[in-house]
C-alpha cells in the first residue's frame, strides 16, 4: 500500500505535467473534434463536474473573501462544539499555549491561542487575564509575553503591542512607528525592550519606539520566495487594498457563476413543466436568457483572472507546494512585494545570548547573528537548524552558545559553532532527509516552557502538553478554557486549505486542493471553449 507522501510526490509530478499541457488539450478539443460532437462533449463535461463542485467552490470563494480581511472579522468567533473532534482543545493542544511567564512567586501567565490566563497554586487555578484586549479570540492570540527587568509586562499579538497597566488592571495598546501591526516576538537586551514584527525590529527609547536599521545579509539577492509571491498574488495583497478588493470581486464572480449555473440547470425543467400545464413562463424564460448571458460574459471576460486565482491557489498547498517551497524569484515590479526592506515579512524570532553578547535573529528560512548590535549586517550561521516554512515557534537559549529551535519541523538542540544539530526529542543527531513528503514532522512543535524547577514542558500541536523531564505531566486543561472558540478567520482558513475535509477523505484530504483545482480548471476550460464556439456559430 503506497503511503501518503509517495502519492503526494506522484501527484505533484502529474499536476505539473497537467499544467504544462493544459493549453495543448484545449487546442485538441477545439480543432480535432467536429462541432456537433465537441458541443455534446463540452456540455456534458462542463455541467456535471460543475454541479459536483458547486458547494465546494462556494465555500472556497466565501472563505477567501473573509480571509482577505482578517481585521474586519477578528471579533467574530465560532463555537467549537459545531466542529468535529479534530478541532476540539484537549491537553493544551492546537497551540493553546505557547509558553508562560512567572510574574511573582507561584503566579504565572500562560499564553497562546487561548489568550492570557493567570495561574496560581502550581497550575491549580486559572483566571482570565484578557481585560482590555478587544473581544474575539483572534484579538487575543498572543505571540509573546515578557516581563521586563523593571517589572513591566508586555504582550505581542496579531494586532499590535500591549502593556499591562496594574492600576487599571487592563491591557493598553502601544502605537508603533510601522504600518504593520503583527508582533511576533519581544526580547529585553541590556535592559532595553526590543519588539520584532514580521518586517521590522524596533527598540524602546525614552520617547517611544524607533526602528533598528537592519542591513541586508551579504548574500541578499533582492529576491523573494516563490511561495510568498504566489500567496500575495492569490490574495491580491501584492497590489495593495485595490488588489485585495479585486480578488474579492473574483470570488464574487465565482459565486455568481455557481449560482447562475444552478439556475440554468433548474430553470429549463421548471419552464417545461409550466408549459405542459399551459401556464405563463415568459418571465422565467426572459430571466433564464439574462442569467445565461451574464454567466457567459463574466466567464469570458474574466477567464484569465479566474484561471490565475485557481492556479496560484493550487500551488499554496501540498503536493504542488513542495515543488516551489525552496524557490526564489525576482520581485514583481510596482507591487508591494517590491519592498526596499530586505527583511520584509521574513522576521520571526529574536534571542539574546548574554555570555557571548550576541543577538540571534530567526527568519522564515534561516537564523542570523549580530555581535555588534546590528551596526553591521547580520550574518547567517553556516550550519542551520531545520525550520518549517510556517515559521519558528520555539527559540530559546539552552546554554551559552547552544539553543533550542522548534517549529512544525520538530524540536532541535543546536550548537552552531560546532556545526551540530540534535533532535531534542529522540536525543539523536539530526540527519537531513531529502524527500518530497509533507513539510510537517510527526511532532509539530507549537510551544515550550521551562519552569523555575527546570521542568520542561513541550507543546505538540496535535497531542498537546508533554513533559520532557519526567512523567509528572502538566496540569489538566480546565473545561472553560477547552471551550474557547475558534475565530471565523481560522475556520475559513481550514475550509480554504481543504483541511476541514479530512472527515470525508481521511489522510488523503491533502489531495483535495490539487484535484479540486484541476476540476475547476477543466470547468473553466470547457465553458470557455463552448462559449467561443457558440459565439462563432451565432456570427455565421
N, C-alpha and C positions, 0 to 999 in steps of 0.2 A: 504494500500500500504506500504510494508516494506521500511524503509529508507536505505540509502547507508551504514551507519555504521553497521546495522543489517546484511545486505548482506555481508559486509566485514568480519564480525565475523564468519558467517556461512561458507563462502567460505574458510576462513583461516583454520577452523577445517577440512573441506573437503580436502583441499590441503595437510595438514599434514597426514591425513589418506592415501591420494593417494601416497605420497612419501613412506610411510611405506609398502604399499602392492605392490609397483611397481615391485619388484622382483618376487613376487608371480604370478602376471599377466603374466610375461614373461615365467615362468615355465609352466603355464596352456596352453598358446598358443603353446608352444614347444612340450608338451607331449600329451595333451588331443586330439587335432585335428589331423586328418590324414594328410599325406603330401600334397595331391592334394588340399584339402580344405584350409589347412593352407597357402599354397603358393598363392592361389587365394585371400584369405582374406588379407594376408600381402601386396601383390602387390597393391590391391585396396586402402587399408587404409594407405599405405605409400605414394602413388603417389598423391592422391587428397589433403590431408592436406598439403603436401609439396608445391604443386602448389599454394594453397591458401595463404600460409605464406611466399613464396619466397621473395616477395617485402619487407616485414617487417623484415625478417631475414637479408637481405642485409643491411637494414638501421641500424639494431642492430649492425652488425659487423663493418660497416664503421664508425658509430658514436663512437663505443667503442674504435677503434684504434685512432681516433682523441683525445678523452678524455684522453687517456693514455699518451699523450704528449702535455700538455697544453702550456708549454713554447714555443714549436716549432710553434704552430698555434696561439699564442697570438696576433699577428699583423693582423690576418685575421678577417674582420668584414662582417656582412650581413645586408643589408638594411631592416629595419623593414616593409617597405611597401609591401614586398613579403609575409609577415606573416599576420595572422588573427588579429582581434580586441583584442584578449586576450594578444597579445604581443606588443601592442602599449602603449607608455607612455601617461599618462593623469593625471593631477593634482599631479605630482611628485610621482607616484606610482612605483611599481617594484623595490623598494629600490633605486630609482633615487637619493634621498637624505637621508643620514643617520644622519647628524647633520650640524652644522655651527660653525665657529669661527670668532669672531669680531677681526679685526686687527687694526682698528683705526676709531673712531667716528661712522658714519653710514656705514662704509665699512666693509664687512664681506666676508668670503669664505665659500660657501656651498659645500658639498662634498658627494660622494656616488658612485653609479654605473655609473653616467654620468661624472665622473671625478671631477675636481675642477673648480668652477666658481666664479669670483669676482663680488659682487653685491654692488651697492651704491644706495643712494637716497631711502632708505627703500624698498629695493627689487624691484625697478622700472626698473633698468637696470642690465644686466648680461654680463660679459666679460669672454671669455675663458682664463683660468689660468693654462693651462697644458703644457706650454712651457718647454721643457727639458725632459718630460716623453716620452717614446717610443710610436710610433704610435700603434693603435689598442686599442679598448675600454677595453680589458682585462688588458692591462698595465696601465690603468687609473682608475681602480676600487680602490677607497680609503676606507680603513677600518677605519682610524682615522687621524684627523688633529689636531695639537696642536701648540699653540703659547707659548713659554717658558717665564719665568719671565724676561729674558734678551732680549726678542723681537724676537728671532729666531723662524722660522716656520718650522715644520717637518710634513711629511706625511708618513703614514704606508700603504703599498699597498700589493697586492698579490705577487709581485715580489721583495720586498725589502723596505728599509728605504730611504727616500729622504729629502734633506734640500733645502730650497728656498734661492738662492743667490740673494740678492737685487741688487748687482752690475751688474751681467749678466742677471738678471730677468729670470733665468732658475732654474728648479729643478735639483739638483745634487744627484747622488746615493752615499750612505754611506755604506761602507763594514762593515759587522757584523761578529763576530768570530764564526758563526754557519753555518752549511751546508744548513739549511732550509732558505728560503727567505721570507716566508709569515709572514708579521707583522700584528697582529690582534688588538693591542692597544698600546697607548702611554700615559704616565702619568708623570707629574712632581711632585716629592715628596721631600720636603725640599730643593727646588731649584736644584734638581738633576733629570735629564731626565732618565726615565725608558722605555725600549722597550720590549714589550711582543710578542713573536712569539707563534706558537701553541705548542711548546715544551720547550721553554726557556724564562727566564726573564733575561734581560740584563740592566746594568746601565752605564750611560756615566761617564767617568773619564777624567782626564786631557790628557791622552794619547790615548783615544779611548773608546771602549765599553768592559766591562767584564761581564762574566756570573755570575749571582747570584746563589749560591748553594741552591736549594730548596730541603729540606729533605722530605722524604715520610711521608704522614699522618700516624698516629699511627694505623689506621685501614687498611693500604695498604696491599693487599693480593697478590701482584705480578701477578694479573690477568688483562685481558683486555676485553673490551666489545665484545660480540659475533658479533654485528653489524660491528664493526671495523675490526674484524678478517675476516669475510666473504667479506667485501668491498675490503680488500687488497689481499685476495686470488683471488677474481673475477678479479681484475685489474692486478694481478701479482706483485704488488708493494711490497708484503711481501717478495719476493725473489730478490728484487733489480731490476736493469735495465735488467738483464737477464730474470727475471720472467716477466717483462712487455713486453719484446720483444717476449717471448714465447706465452703470451696471445694474442699479436698482430698476431702471426703466427696462433693461433687457430681461430682468427677472419678471417684471410685469408682462412683458411680451410673451415669455414662456407660459405664464399663467393664462393669458388670453388665447394663445394657440391651443392649449389643452382644453379650455372651456369651449372655445368655438369649434374644436374638433368633436367634442362630445355632442354639441348642438347639431352638427352636420351628420352625426351618426344616428341621433334620436329623431330629429325632425322629419326626415323623409317618410319613415314608417308612420309617424303620427299624422302627417298630411295625407298619406294614402288611406288611413283608416277614416279620416274625416270625409274624404271624397266618397268612400264606399257608403258612408252614412248620409251622403248628399248634404253635408254641412259646408259652410263657407271656410275656405282655407287660404284666401288671398293674402291676409296679413301675415300668416305664418310662412307662406311662400316668399313673400317680399322680405321678411326678416331672414329667412334662410339664405337668400341670394346676397343680402347685405353682409351676413355673417361670413359666408364663403369668400366674398370679395376681399374683406379685410383680413381674413385668415391667410389668403394667398399673398396679399400685398405686404403685410408685416413679415411673413416668412421670406418673401423675395427681397424686399428692400434691406432687411437686416440680417441676411443669411451669414455674411462674413463675421458679424459680431456674435451671432448665435453659435456658430462653429467655434470661434475663438474662445468663448466662455466655456464651452464644453471641453475642448481640448486642454486648456490650462487647468481646469478642474480635475481632469483625469490624471495629470502629472503631479498633483499635490498629495496623492495617496499611493501606498504600495499597491502593485509592484512597480508601476512606472516611476514612482518617486525614487526608487532605488537606483534607477538608471541616471538620474540627474542630480542626486543629493550632493555629490562632491564636485560638480562642475561650476566654474565661474565664468561669467560673461561680461562684456562691456556694458556700462550703464547706458540706459536708454536716454538719449538727449532730450532736453526740455521737459523732463518728468521730475517728480520729486525723488526718484531713485538716484538721479544725477546730483547727489548732495555733496557739497565740498567737504563735509565732515568725513574723514576716513574711517571713523568708528560708528558711523550711522547705523543704528539698530543692531549692533553687534555686541555691546557690552552686557554682561550677565552677572558677574560676581566680583567682589574686591576683598582682599585679605592683607593683613599686615603681619610680618614676621619680625618681632621686636629684636631678637638676638642678632639677626642678620641685617636689621634696619632695611628691610626690603618690602616693597609693596607688590602684591601679585594681582593681576587683572585677568579674569576669565571672560572670554568671548564665546560666541556660539560655535567656534571652531578650534580655538587654541587658548593656551594660557601664556601670558606675558609677565615680565617683571621690570621693575624700575628700582635702581639703587640710589637715585638722586632726586627722588620726589617729582619725577616726570619733567625735570628740566630738559633732559634729552628724551629721545623717542623710546618707548617701551620695547623690550627685546623678547622675542619668542624663545621659550625653552627648546632645546634640541630634541629631547625626549618628552612626548606629550602623553597625558593620561587619556583614556577613551572618553569622549564627550558626545552625548546624544545630540542630534540635530534639534531636539526640543529644548536644549539648554541645560545648564548646571543647576542642580537643586541643593547640593551639599558642597560647601567649600570651606573646610576647616583646617586649622593648623593642628597637626598631631604632635610633633616635636620640632625643635629647631631644624629647619631645612627639609622637613617631611610633612606631607599634607594628605588630607582625605578629600577625594573628589568623587562626588556621587551624582548620577543622572539616570535617565532611563536605560543607559548602557551598563549600569551596575555601580558598585562602590569600590573605589581603588585607593590603596595606600601608595603614595607617590613620593619618590626621592629623586628629584630632578638632577641634582649634582652627580649622583651615581648612575643616572640613567635607568633607574629601577622602578617597575610598576608591579604591584601585587594586588590580586583580588582580595579585598578585605574580608569577604565572607568565607571563601574557601581557604584563605591563607596561602594560596599558591601563586607563583609568578604568572603575570598576565602574558598570554601568547595571542597576538593578533590573528584573527581568522578572517581570511578574505572570502566573503560569501555574499550572495545576493539575497540573503534572507531578510526578514523584517528587522529594522534598526532598533529593536527593543529587546533587552535581555530578559532572562527568566526572573530577575529581581529588579524591576524598575524602581529606582530609589526616589522617594518623594521628600524625605526629611531625615533629620538626625539630631539627637541631643545627647549631651553628657552631663549628668548631674554632679552635685558637689561631692558625692562619694565615689565618683569615677564610673558609675554605671552608664553603659552606652545603650541607647535605645535607637533602633533603626526603624524607619517608617517605609515599608514597602507599599507602593501604590495600590497593589491588588490585595495583599494579605494584611496590611496594617502594621501595628507595632510589634517588634520583636526585640528581645534582649540579647545583645551580643556578649555580655559579660558573664551572665549566669542564667539560671532558669526561673528567676523570681518574677519575670514578666513585667507588664506595665498595668496601670490602673484600668479597670473596666470602663468602657465608654458609656457615660450616662445616657438615659433614654432621651432626655430633652435635647442633648447635643446630636444624638443619632438622627433625630427628626429635623435637623437643619435642612432647609430646602435646597434645591438646585436652581441656579439662575436660568432665566429664559434663554440668555445668550448661550450658556453651556449646553442646554438641552438642544438648541438649534445646531450647535457645533456637532453634537452626537448624531443628529439627523443628517446634516450636510456632509459629514465624512462617512456616513454609512455604518458607523459603529453600533447604532441602535438596532440594526437588523440582525445582530448576532443571535437574537432569539429565534429568528427564522432560519438562518443559514449556518449557525454554529460558528466554528473556527474559520469557515470559508467565507464569512461575511466580508473579509478583506478583499475578496474578488468582486464584490458588488459594484463598487465605483467604476472600475475599468469596464466591466461588462455593461453596466448601465450607460456609460459614456459611449461605447461602441454602438449600442442600440439607439441612443439619441442622435448620434452622427448619421446612422442609417436612416432614421426617420426624416431628418433634415435633408439628406441627400435625395431620397426617393420623392419627398414632397416637392423639392426644388425642380427636379427633372420633370416631374409630372406637370407642374405649373408651366414650365417653359414650353413643353410640347403642346399643351392645351392653348397657350397664347399664340404660338406659331400657327396652329391649326385654325384658330379664330381669325387671324390676319388673312390666311389664304381664303 
